[in-house]
């Protein structure tokens, strides 16, 4: 009994859920991966009291991923606001094999706490049809870039 209590006390459900969210997003896994027997077998092999630590429906995982996105986006917004350097934006347009055009908007900054140069993807927006008129034009790109600047409260100048 004592061993089981020690193992249960060692569990960190919040960290396990965050690790699951990272696994799903970084490895592009389906939301129902939390129900995979193989994943549960791995957890049980590490700690046999962890059987229910990630027993979530795919809908719950989807909500967790969405919440995590907004939390991390807010953290990025705060880092941009507190940057010790000017922010450097870059944008690039490219076409995917399926003929969809995308505008990627990135930012480079010096973090306030670490003084390290960092970069982040702010947006990956789909441009109008590649065969359409002006789909790569500056005007079309600005239509997609302007809301990103507003969303992150970034000013040009």
Secondary structure, DSSP 8 states (H G I E B T S, - for coil): -HHHHHHHHH--HHHHHHHHHHHHHHTT--GGGGG-HHHHHHHHHH-TT-TTTT---HHHHHHHHHHHHHHHHHHHHHHHHT-SS--EEEEEEEE-TTS-EEEEEEEEEE-TTT--EEEEEEEEEE-S-TTSTTTTSHHHHHHHHHHHHHHTT----
